[in-house]
Amino acid sequence: LAAALTHRGPDGEGVWISSDGRAGLVHLRLAIIDTSERGHQPMQSADANHTIVYNGEIFNFLELRAELEALGSQFRSDSDTEVVLEAWRHWGEGMLDRFNGMWALVIRDNRSGDVFLARDRFGIKPLLYSQSGGRFSFASEMRALRSLPYIDGAISQSVAKRLLFDPFSIEGSESTLLGSIRRLPGGHFAWLRKGQLKVK
């Protein structure tokens, strides 16, 4: 995954593997807000209960940070990523209603193994995923998922036909050109629990 995404982030590469070896997160960084190592991803919460990979920018993160500090949160970085992680700890799914910005994010609960995925209201930041052979994989680009040996590269004939006549007809849908790869639509979030994905 990292090799297929090197063009996305020239400012650092991070890999995190869960203690049980069942989950891994990869992040290629384009540093914008906190360019120090403290803003490195994948990022773990202070108690190590949650790990996040995130692409985007929360424009009101300073206001949210002040609100979270009033609730007792302490921050180690100046990044909006850490604000998202703390917002998750305090508000869960409800944090999305508070965000003003663009995002594609994935947070893993390291106690339960549950995974939360979310995409901004207009789908500015991409988030693609695939479930195949008992594995769940996600990335910001199709080429990254196609680099995985267990992903079926077969083209969806129905989607290909739609694209010929209306190239933008599938952008708001879950479909992609490859039948085994799905898109989380803008303004949606999903939970992966015990191998079952539920999109809302």
C-alpha positions, 0 to 999 in steps of 0.5 A: 500500500505504501509503495502505491501511495508514495506520490501522496505524501513526501513528508513521511511514511508511517506504519502501525500494526496492532499488538495481535497482528490482525490490523495494520494502518499505513499513512503517507504524509503531506504535512500542512498544519503541524509539520513536526514529528508530533503530527506523524500518522498513524497516530495513537491516542494517549491511552493507546486505545485508538489509532487514526489515519486521516486525510484532510483538514478540519477548518475549525479545529482550533475552536474544537481544541479549545472546547476539548481542553475545557473538557480536560483533554491535553494535547501533545501536538498542534495537529488537527489529527489529534483534535479529531482523535480527542473529539472521537474520545468525547463525542464519538460519531457526534463529532462529525456534526461539529466538523467544518472541513474536508476529511476521510478518516479511519479510527480503530478501537484497539480494545474491541477491534471495531473500525470506524470510517467517515467521509466529509459531507461533499466527498472531497476526500476519497475513501475506497474499500474492499472486502475480500477473502476475510480481509477488509482493506481501504485506501484513498486511491484505487491503484493502492487497493489494486496493488494488493494480491487478494483484490479481484481486478475484474471490471464491472461491465455495468459500471463501464457502460454507465461511464461511457455515456455519463462519466460522472454518473457513479461519483455519488454512488458506492460503485467503482469501475472494479466490482470488488472495490467500493466507495464510501459516499460523501456524507457517510460513515461506516462501522466494521464490526466482527467482519460486518460492514454497516454504512450509514 
